[in-house]
């Protein structure tokens, strides 16, 4: 059963990557990043993904989240330990806001710019 879930996750990631390759790099967010942060925090997404979406107990999801359609599908029907969030718990509009928040997160600095990480 776990193999099936991993295969589903791989298909979702590949589909999202293909969709991302076909869309412009600067797709405007579909929601409000400020509202998205509030929803992200209130739902407890930060407990696994970190306040900035940087990852932790769960994968990094920012600053380049899956395309919005794939993001919504993943949140509604996650393949692994993440709980599902049906529309009765979080609306498509709220997911759009969360997506905008994740897109608004800055890219981490290049490793070469961090002195402690230099040989």
C-alpha positions in Angstrom: 0.0 0.0 0.0 2.9 2.4 0.8 4.4 1.8 -2.7 1.0 2.8 -4.2 1.0 6.0 -2.2 4.6 6.8 -3.2 3.7 6.2 -6.9 0.7 8.6 -6.5 2.9 11.2 -5.0 5.5 10.9 -7.8 2.7 11.3 -10.4 1.4 14.4 -8.6 4.9 15.9 -8.4 5.6 15.1 -12.1 2.3 16.5 -13.2 2.8 19.7 -11.2 6.3 20.1 -12.6 5.0 19.7 -16.1 2.3 22.2 -15.4 4.8 24.6 -13.9 7.0 24.3 -17.0 4.1 25.3 -19.2 3.1 28.3 -17.2 4.9 31.6 -16.9 7.4 31.8 -14.1 5.7 34.8 -12.5 2.1 33.6 -12.1 0.4 36.2 -9.9 -0.9 34.7 -6.7 -4.6 33.7 -6.7 -5.2 35.1 -3.2 -4.1 37.4 -0.4 -0.8 36.5 1.2 -1.7 38.3 4.5 -5.0 36.4 4.8 -3.1 33.2 3.8 -0.6 33.5 6.6 -3.5 33.8 9.1 -5.2 30.7 7.7 -1.9 28.8 7.5 -1.2 29.5 11.2 -4.8 28.9 12.3 -5.0 25.5 10.6 -1.7 24.5 12.2 0.2 24.0 8.9 3.2 25.5 10.6 3.6 22.7 13.1 4.9 20.4 10.4 5.9 22.7 7.5 7.4 25.6 9.6 6.1 29.2 9.8 7.8 30.0 6.5 7.0 26.7 4.7 10.6 25.8 5.1 9.9 22.3 6.1 10.7 20.3 9.2 8.6 17.3 10.1 7.1 17.7 6.7 8.5 18.8 3.3 9.4 22.3 2.3 6.4 23.9 0.6 7.6 27.5 0.0 8.7 29.7 -1.6 7.8 27.7 -4.7 4.7 25.7 -3.9 3.0 23.3 -6.3 0.8 25.1 -8.9 -2.5 26.1 -7.3 -4.6 23.3 -8.9 -2.1 20.6 -7.8 -1.7 22.2 -4.4 -5.5 22.1 -3.8 -5.6 18.5 -4.9 -2.7 17.5 -2.6 -4.3 19.3 0.4 -7.7 17.7 -0.2 -6.3 14.2 -0.8 -2.8 13.9 0.7 -1.0 10.6 0.0 0.8 10.1 3.3 0.5 11.1 7.0 -0.8 14.6 6.4 -4.4 15.0 7.3 -6.9 15.8 4.5 -8.6 19.2 4.5 -11.9 18.9 2.8 -13.8 21.9 1.6 -16.0 22.0 4.7 -12.8 22.7 6.7 -10.9 25.0 4.4 -12.4 26.6 1.3 -10.8 26.9 -2.1 -10.6 30.7 -1.5 -8.6 30.0 1.7 -6.3 27.6 -0.1 -5.7 30.3 -2.7 -4.7 32.7 0.2 -2.4 30.0 1.7 -0.9 29.5 -1.8 -0.3 33.2 -2.1 1.4 33.3 1.3 3.7 30.4 0.4 4.6 32.1 -2.9 5.4 35.4 -1.0 8.0 33.8 1.1 11.5 34.9 0.1 14.0 32.4 -1.4 16.7 31.3 1.1 20.1 32.9 0.7 22.6 31.1 -1.4 24.8 28.7 0.5 27.9 30.6 -0.6 26.7 33.7 1.2 26.6 32.0 4.6 30.1 32.1 6.1 29.5 29.2 8.6 28.7 26.9 5.7 31.9 27.6 3.9 34.8 25.1 3.9 
